[in-house]
């Protein structure tokens, strides 16, 4: 008797909020929703794989190895690996495509990152691609498949949003967080929605995403910059116009060297709540006297609201 076979799927089994390096656009925050398709022989219960066990197993693997990390192409000529802090960290030097100034000169915007090994995911290839990431996730999941499963495929999807949605990318780290959010280079692909006097304002949203957030940015606070002294109006940068950042978290020590043009400073902390306050105040400066409501997302289906009501 021929053994019965089947295929099952798990839609949005996990969400990846991470950072990627592609060698051109520097380090960029990303968010993907992961779908998984599994084929194989049916077991005694006529299951390819029990949904409860499959979902738990797959989500745990994705969250542990690919979520809240910096994803790097292992064979990239633009990424150099070295031993980092305390001999246990990994330090990477990212050779980013130079920026061209208004005067036609090229400006070196290489970045450095020194962090615990668990802060990275190295995937095959010389360049980053979503297909390579999908394959790397699938290979890791396949290490713990039950007997009978014959194939597994991962599909990563970006949030689509409504017809007017504008997305921006950001990276950040929360030094005081006791989990993976403390990693200095993790990130999100997010959107922002603004209402002025109760009406959605797409022009303001476009201004925030393009001019304030620059479509892709690293968000930081002065407490992450050791050389910053209170009361200064100008952030300290080195001779190559880079900001030196460092802090210690419960998972280890983090250091980064980031071009000042890629950094947005906000108040207090880099949480989405503080980002909402920062963007809200920017909008209020632009439209004084108007009633402002702002919603900023941290990846998909979560975020913070800042709004006011008339007395």
C-alpha positions as a Markdown table, in Angstrom:
| # | Residue | x | y | z |
|---|---|---|---|---|
| 1 | Unk | 0.0 | 0.0 | 0.0 |
| 2 | Unk | 1.4 | 3.4 | -1.0 |
| 3 | Unk | 2.0 | 5.7 | 1.9 |
| 4 | Unk | -0.2 | 8.8 | 1.9 |
| 5 | Unk | 1.5 | 12.1 | 1.5 |
| 6 | Unk | 0.4 | 15.7 | 2.1 |
| 7 | Unk | 1.4 | 19.3 | 2.3 |
| 8 | Unk | 0.6 | 21.8 | 5.1 |
| 9 | Unk | 1.3 | 25.5 | 5.6 |
| 10 | Unk | 1.7 | 27.9 | 8.4 |
| 11 | Unk | 0.9 | 31.5 | 7.5 |
| 12 | Unk | 2.8 | 34.2 | 9.4 |
| 13 | Unk | 4.2 | 31.7 | 11.8 |
| 14 | Unk | 6.8 | 34.3 | 13.0 |
| 15 | Unk | 7.8 | 37.9 | 12.4 |
| 16 | Unk | 11.4 | 38.9 | 11.7 |
| 17 | Unk | 12.4 | 42.3 | 13.0 |
| 18 | Unk | 16.0 | 42.5 | 12.0 |
| 19 | Unk | 18.7 | 44.4 | 10.2 |
| 20 | Unk | 20.4 | 43.5 | 6.9 |
| 21 | Unk | 23.5 | 44.6 | 5.2 |
| 22 | Unk | 23.5 | 44.6 | 1.4 |
| 23 | Unk | 26.7 | 46.4 | 0.6 |
| 24 | Unk | 25.1 | 49.5 | -0.9 |
| 25 | Unk | 22.4 | 51.0 | 1.3 |
| 26 | Unk | 24.3 | 50.4 | 4.5 |
| 27 | Unk | 22.6 | 48.6 | 7.4 |
| 28 | Unk | 18.8 | 48.7 | 7.0 |
| 29 | Unk | 16.0 | 47.7 | 9.3 |
| 30 | Unk | 13.6 | 45.1 | 8.0 |
| 31 | Unk | 10.4 | 43.3 | 9.0 |
| 32 | Unk | 9.2 | 40.1 | 7.3 |
| 33 | Unk | 6.3 | 37.8 | 8.0 |
| 34 | Unk | 7.3 | 34.2 | 7.6 |
| 35 | Unk | 5.1 | 31.5 | 5.9 |
| 36 | Unk | 6.3 | 27.9 | 5.9 |
| 37 | Unk | 5.2 | 25.1 | 3.6 |
| 38 | Unk | 5.9 | 21.5 | 4.7 |
| 39 | Unk | 5.4 | 18.3 | 2.7 |
| 40 | Unk | 5.8 | 14.6 | 3.7 |
| 41 | Unk | 4.3 | 11.3 | 4.5 |
| 42 | Unk | 1.3 | 11.2 | 6.8 |
| 43 | Unk | 1.9 | 9.8 | 10.3 |
| 44 | Unk | -0.5 | 7.5 | 12.3 |
| 45 | Unk | -2.8 | 10.5 | 13.0 |
| 46 | Unk | -2.7 | 11.4 | 9.3 |
| 47 | Unk | -0.6 | 14.5 | 10.0 |
| 48 | Unk | 2.4 | 15.7 | 8.0 |
| 49 | Unk | 3.4 | 17.4 | 11.3 |
| 50 | Unk | 1.2 | 18.3 | 14.2 |
| 51 | Unk | 0.3 | 22.0 | 13.8 |
| 52 | Unk | 0.9 | 22.8 | 17.5 |
| 53 | Unk | 4.4 | 21.2 | 17.5 |
| 54 | Unk | 5.3 | 22.5 | 14.1 |
| 55 | Unk | 4.4 | 26.1 | 15.0 |
| 56 | Unk | 6.2 | 26.1 | 18.3 |
| 57 | Unk | 9.3 | 24.4 | 16.8 |
| 58 | Unk | 9.6 | 26.7 | 13.8 |
| 59 | Unk | 8.8 | 29.9 | 15.6 |
| 60 | Unk | 11.5 | 29.1 | 18.3 |
| 61 | Unk | 14.1 | 28.5 | 15.6 |
| 62 | Unk | 13.3 | 31.6 | 13.6 |
| 63 | Unk | 13.2 | 33.8 | 16.8 |
| 64 | Unk | 16.5 | 32.4 | 18.1 |
| 65 | Unk | 18.6 | 32.5 | 15.0 |
| 66 | Unk | 17.1 | 35.2 | 12.7 |
| 67 | Unk | 15.0 | 37.7 | 14.7 |
| 68 | Unk | 16.6 | 40.8 | 16.2 |
| 69 | Unk | 19.9 | 40.2 | 14.6 |
| 70 | Unk | 22.1 | 41.8 | 11.9 |
| 71 | Unk | 21.9 | 39.5 | 8.8 |
| 72 | Unk | 25.1 | 39.5 | 6.7 |
| 73 | Unk | 26.1 | 37.7 | 3.5 |
| 74 | Unk | 29.0 | 35.4 | 4.7 |
| 75 | Unk | 31.0 | 35.7 | 1.4 |
| 76 | Unk | 30.6 | 39.5 | 0.9 |
| 77 | Unk | 33.8 | 41.3 | -0.1 |
| 78 | Unk | 32.4 | 44.3 | 1.7 |
| 79 | Unk | 32.2 | 42.6 | 5.1 |
| 80 | Unk | 35.4 | 41.9 | 7.1 |
| 81 | Unk | 35.1 | 39.8 | 10.3 |
| 82 | Unk | 37.5 | 40.2 | 13.3 |
| 83 | Unk | 37.6 | 39.2 | 16.9 |
| 84 | Unk | 35.8 | 41.8 | 19.0 |
| 85 | Unk | 35.6 | 42.9 | 22.6 |
| 86 | Unk | 36.9 | 40.4 | 25.3 |
| 87 | Unk | 37.8 | 38.0 | 22.6 |
| 88 | Unk | 34.3 | 36.6 | 22.5 |
| 89 | Unk | 32.5 | 39.3 | 20.4 |
| 90 | Unk | 32.5 | 39.4 | 16.7 |
| 91 | Unk | 33.6 | 42.7 | 15.0 |
| 92 | Unk | 32.5 | 43.5 | 11.5 |
| 93 | Unk | 33.7 | 46.3 | 9.2 |
| 94 | Unk | 31.2 | 47.1 | 6.6 |
| 95 | Unk | 32.6 | 48.7 | 3.5 |
| 96 | Unk | 29.6 | 50.7 | 2.2 |
| 97 | Unk | 29.3 | 52.3 | -1.2 |
| 98 | Unk | 30.6 | 55.9 | -0.8 |
| 99 | Unk | 28.3 | 58.9 | -0.6 |
| 100 | Unk | 28.7 | 61.7 | -3.1 |
| 101 | Unk | 28.7 | 65.2 | -1.5 |
| 102 | Unk | 27.1 | 68.3 | -3.0 |
| 103 | Unk | 30.6 | 69.3 | -4.2 |
| 104 | Unk | 31.0 | 66.0 | -6.1 |
| 105 | Unk | 33.5 | 64.5 | -3.6 |
| 106 | Unk | 33.1 | 60.9 | -2.4 |
| 107 | Unk | 32.6 | 60.5 | 1.4 |
| 108 | Unk | 33.6 | 57.2 | 3.0 |
| 109 | Unk | 30.7 | 55.9 | 5.1 |
| 110 | Unk | 32.1 | 52.6 | 6.2 |
| 111 | Unk | 30.5 | 51.2 | 9.4 |
| 112 | Unk | 31.8 | 49.1 | 12.3 |
| 113 | Unk | 29.9 | 46.9 | 14.7 |
| 114 | Unk | 31.2 | 44.9 | 17.6 |
| 115 | Unk | 28.7 | 42.7 | 19.4 |
| 116 | Unk | 28.2 | 39.2 | 20.9 |
| 117 | Unk | 28.1 | 36.4 | 18.4 |
| 118 | Unk | 24.3 | 35.8 | 18.9 |
| 119 | Unk | 23.7 | 39.3 | 17.5 |
| 120 | Unk | 24.5 | 38.1 | 13.9 |
| 121 | Unk | 23.2 | 35.7 | 11.4 |
| 122 | Unk | 25.6 | 34.9 | 8.5 |
| 123 | Unk | 23.9 | 33.5 | 5.5 |
| 124 | Unk | 25.3 | 32.1 | 2.2 |
| 125 | Unk | 26.2 | 34.4 | -0.6 |
| 126 | Unk | 28.3 | 37.4 | -1.6 |
| 127 | Unk | 25.3 | 39.7 | -1.7 |
| 128 | Unk | 22.2 | 39.7 | 0.5 |
| 129 | Unk | 19.0 | 38.4 | -1.1 |
| 130 | Unk | 15.7 | 37.4 | 0.4 |
| 131 | Unk | 15.9 | 34.1 | -1.4 |
| 132 | Unk | 19.2 | 33.3 | 0.3 |
| 133 | Unk | 17.7 | 34.3 | 3.7 |
| 134 | Unk | 14.7 | 32.0 | 3.0 |
| 135 | Unk | 17.0 | 29.1 | 2.2 |
| 136 | Unk | 19.1 | 29.7 | 5.3 |
| 137 | Unk | 16.0 | 29.7 | 7.5 |
| 138 | Unk | 14.7 | 26.5 | 5.8 |
| 139 | Unk | 18.1 | 24.7 | 6.3 |
| 140 | Unk | 18.1 | 25.6 | 10.0 |
| 141 | Unk | 14.5 | 24.3 | 10.5 |
| 142 | Unk | 15.4 | 21.1 | 8.6 |
| 143 | Unk | 17.9 | 20.2 | 11.3 |
| 144 | Unk | 15.0 | 19.3 | 13.7 |
| 145 | Unk | 12.3 | 17.9 | 11.4 |
| 146 | Unk | 10.3 | 14.8 | 12.5 |
| 147 | Unk | 10.5 | 11.6 | 10.5 |
| 148 | Unk | 8.4 | 11.6 | 7.4 |
| 149 | Unk | 8.8 | 15.2 | 6.5 |
| 150 | Unk | 10.4 | 15.3 | 3.0 |
| 151 | Unk | 10.5 | 19.0 | 2.1 |
| 152 | Unk | 10.2 | 22.4 | 3.7 |
| 153 | Unk | 10.0 | 25.9 | 2.1 |
| 154 | Unk | 10.1 | 29.3 | 3.7 |
| 155 | Unk | 8.5 | 32.4 | 2.1 |
| 156 | Unk | 9.2 | 35.8 | 3.6 |
| 157 | Unk | 6.6 | 38.6 | 2.9 |
| 158 | Unk | 6.7 | 42.3 | 3.5 |
| 159 | Unk | 3.7 | 44.1 | 4.9 |
| 160 | Unk | 1.8 | 45.7 | 2.0 |
| 161 | Unk | -0.3 | 48.4 | 3.7 |
| 162 | Unk | -3.0 | 50.5 | 2.2 |
| 163 | Unk | -2.8 | 52.4 | -1.0 |
| 164 | Unk | -1.3 | 55.4 | 0.8 |
| 165 | Unk | 1.1 | 53.6 | 3.1 |
| 166 | Unk | 4.7 | 54.9 | 3.1 |
| 167 | Unk | 7.3 | 52.7 | 4.8 |
| 168 | Unk | 10.6 | 53.6 | 6.4 |
| 169 | Unk | 13.4 | 51.5 | 7.7 |
| 170 | Unk | 15.2 | 52.0 | 11.0 |
| 171 | Unk | 17.7 | 50.3 | 13.3 |
| 172 | Unk | 18.1 | 50.8 | 17.0 |
| 173 | Unk | 19.1 | 49.2 | 20.3 |
| 174 | Unk | 17.7 | 49.4 | 23.8 |
| 175 | Unk | 20.5 | 49.1 | 26.2 |
| 176 | Unk | 18.3 | 48.5 | 29.3 |
| 177 | Unk | 16.2 | 45.7 | 27.6 |
| 178 | Unk | 16.8 | 42.3 | 29.1 |
| 179 | Unk | 16.2 | 40.5 | 25.8 |
| 180 | Unk | 17.3 | 40.7 | 22.2 |
| 181 | Unk | 16.0 | 44.3 | 21.8 |
| 182 | Unk | 19.3 | 45.4 | 23.5 |
| 183 | Unk | 21.2 | 44.5 | 20.3 |
| 184 | Unk | 22.4 | 47.7 | 18.8 |
| 185 | Unk | 21.7 | 46.7 | 15.2 |
| 186 | Unk | 18.3 | 45.2 | 15.0 |
| 187 | Unk | 15.5 | 47.0 | 13.2 |
| 188 | Unk | 12.1 | 47.3 | 11.6 |
| 189 | Unk | 10.3 | 48.2 | 8.4 |
| 190 | Unk | 7.5 | 50.5 | 9.6 |
| 191 | Unk | 4.9 | 53.0 | 8.6 |
| 192 | Unk | 3.6 | 56.2 | 10.1 |
| 193 | Unk | 0.1 | 57.7 | 9.9 |
| 194 | Unk | -0.8 | 61.3 | 10.7 |
| 195 | Unk | -4.1 | 63.0 | 11.1 |
| 196 | Unk | -4.4 | 66.8 | 11.2 |
| 197 | Unk | -7.7 | 68.0 | 12.7 |
| 198 | Unk | -9.1 | 64.5 | 12.2 |
| 199 | Unk | -8.1 | 64.1 | 8.6 |
| 200 | Unk | -5.3 | 61.9 | 7.3 |
| 201 | Unk | -2.5 | 64.1 | 5.9 |
| 202 | Unk | -0.5 | 62.2 | 3.3 |
| 203 | Unk | 1.8 | 65.2 | 2.6 |
| 204 | Unk | 2.9 | 65.3 | 6.2 |
| 205 | Unk | 3.5 | 61.5 | 6.2 |
| 206 | Unk | 5.6 | 61.8 | 3.1 |
| 207 | Unk | 7.6 | 64.6 | 4.7 |
| 208 | Unk | 8.3 | 62.6 | 7.8 |
| 209 | Unk | 9.3 | 59.5 | 5.9 |
| 210 | Unk | 11.5 | 61.2 | 3.3 |
| 211 | Unk | 12.9 | 64.3 | 5.1 |
| 212 | Unk | 12.9 | 63.5 | 8.8 |
| 213 | Unk | 13.5 | 59.7 | 8.8 |
| 214 | Unk | 15.3 | 59.8 | 5.5 |
| 215 | Unk | 13.6 | 56.5 | 4.5 |
| 216 | Unk | 16.3 | 54.5 | 6.3 |
| 217 | Unk | 18.0 | 55.6 | 9.5 |
| 218 | Unk | 19.7 | 54.5 | 12.8 |
| 219 | Unk | 17.9 | 55.9 | 15.8 |
| 220 | Unk | 20.1 | 56.7 | 18.9 |
| 221 | Unk | 20.1 | 58.6 | 22.2 |
| 222 | Unk | 23.0 | 60.6 | 23.7 |
| 223 | Unk | 23.4 | 58.1 | 26.6 |
| 224 | Unk | 24.7 | 55.6 | 24.0 |
| 225 | Unk | 27.5 | 58.0 | 23.0 |
| 226 | Unk | 30.2 | 58.0 | 25.7 |
| 227 | Unk | 32.0 | 61.1 | 24.5 |
| 228 | Unk | 28.8 | 63.2 | 24.6 |
| 229 | Unk | 28.8 | 65.8 | 27.4 |
| 230 | Unk | 25.5 | 67.2 | 28.6 |
| 231 | Unk | 24.6 | 70.7 | 27.3 |
| 232 | Unk | 26.3 | 70.3 | 24.0 |
| 233 | Unk | 24.4 | 71.3 | 20.9 |
| 234 | Unk | 26.5 | 69.3 | 18.5 |
| 235 | Unk | 27.2 | 65.6 | 18.6 |
| 236 | Unk | 30.8 | 64.5 | 18.9 |
| 237 | Unk | 32.1 | 63.0 | 15.6 |
| 238 | Unk | 35.5 | 61.8 | 14.7 |
| 239 | Unk | 37.7 | 63.0 | 11.8 |
| 240 | Unk | 35.7 | 60.8 | 9.4 |
| 241 | Unk | 32.4 | 62.3 | 10.5 |
| 242 | Unk | 31.3 | 59.1 | 12.4 |
| 243 | Unk | 29.6 | 58.8 | 15.7 |
| 244 | Unk | 31.1 | 56.3 | 18.2 |
| 245 | Unk | 28.5 | 54.5 | 20.1 |
| 246 | Unk | 28.8 | 51.9 | 22.9 |
| 247 | Unk | 27.0 | 50.4 | 25.9 |
| 248 | Unk | 26.8 | 47.3 | 28.0 |
| 249 | Unk | 23.7 | 45.1 | 28.1 |
| 250 | Unk | 22.8 | 41.9 | 29.9 |
| 251 | Unk | 23.9 | 39.8 | 26.9 |
| 252 | Unk | 27.2 | 41.6 | 26.5 |
| 253 | Unk | 29.0 | 44.7 | 25.2 |
| 254 | Unk | 28.1 | 46.6 | 22.1 |
| 255 | Unk | 30.1 | 49.1 | 20.1 |
| 256 | Unk | 29.4 | 50.8 | 16.7 |
| 257 | Unk | 30.9 | 53.4 | 14.5 |
| 258 | Unk | 28.2 | 55.0 | 12.3 |
| 259 | Unk | 28.3 | 57.9 | 9.8 |
| 260 | Unk | 26.6 | 60.9 | 11.4 |
| 261 | Unk | 24.5 | 61.3 | 8.2 |
| 262 | Unk | 22.9 | 57.9 | 9.0 |
| 263 | Unk | 21.9 | 58.7 | 12.7 |
| 264 | Unk | 18.8 | 60.4 | 14.1 |
| 265 | Unk | 19.0 | 61.5 | 17.7 |
| 266 | Unk | 15.9 | 61.5 | 19.8 |
| 267 | Unk | 15.1 | 62.1 | 23.5 |
| 268 | Unk | 15.4 | 59.6 | 26.4 |
| 269 | Unk | 15.3 | 56.2 | 24.7 |
| 270 | Unk | 15.0 | 54.6 | 21.3 |
| 271 | Unk | 11.7 | 52.9 | 22.0 |
| 272 | Unk | 8.8 | 53.4 | 19.6 |
| 273 | Unk | 7.0 | 55.4 | 22.4 |
| 274 | Unk | 9.9 | 57.9 | 22.3 |
| 275 | Unk | 10.0 | 57.9 | 18.5 |
| 276 | Unk | 6.2 | 58.7 | 18.5 |
| 277 | Unk | 6.9 | 61.7 | 20.8 |
| 278 | Unk | 9.7 | 62.9 | 18.6 |
| 279 | Unk | 7.7 | 62.7 | 15.4 |
| 280 | Unk | 4.7 | 64.2 | 17.0 |
| 281 | Unk | 6.7 | 67.3 | 18.1 |
| 282 | Unk | 8.1 | 67.6 | 14.6 |
| 283 | Unk | 4.6 | 67.7 | 13.2 |
| 284 | Unk | 3.4 | 70.2 | 15.8 |
| 285 | Unk | 6.3 | 72.5 | 14.8 |
| 286 | Unk | 5.2 | 72.3 | 11.1 |
| 287 | Unk | 1.5 | 72.8 | 11.7 |
| 288 | Unk | 1.2 | 75.0 | 14.9 |
| 289 | Unk | -2.3 | 75.4 | 16.2 |
| 290 | Unk | -3.6 | 72.2 | 14.6 |
| 291 | Unk | -4.9 | 69.1 | 16.3 |
| 292 | Unk | -2.4 | 66.3 | 15.7 |
| 293 | Unk | -2.8 | 62.6 | 16.0 |
| 294 | Unk | 0.2 | 60.3 | 15.1 |
| 295 | Unk | 0.5 | 56.6 | 15.0 |
| 296 | Unk | 4.0 | 55.1 | 14.3 |
| 297 | Unk | 4.5 | 51.3 | 13.9 |
| 298 | Unk | 7.3 | 49.2 | 15.1 |
| 299 | Unk | 7.3 | 46.5 | 12.4 |
| 300 | Unk | 3.8 | 45.0 | 11.9 |
| 301 | Unk | 0.7 | 45.3 | 14.0 |
| 302 | Unk | 2.3 | 47.1 | 17.0 |
| 303 | Unk | 3.5 | 50.6 | 17.7 |
| 304 | Unk | 2.7 | 53.7 | 19.6 |
| 305 | Unk | 0.2 | 56.6 | 19.4 |
| 306 | Unk | 0.7 | 60.2 | 20.3 |
| 307 | Unk | -2.3 | 62.4 | 20.1 |
| 308 | Unk | -4.0 | 65.4 | 21.6 |
| 309 | Unk | -7.6 | 66.4 | 22.2 |
| 310 | Unk | -9.1 | 69.9 | 22.4 |
| 311 | Unk | -10.3 | 71.0 | 25.8 |
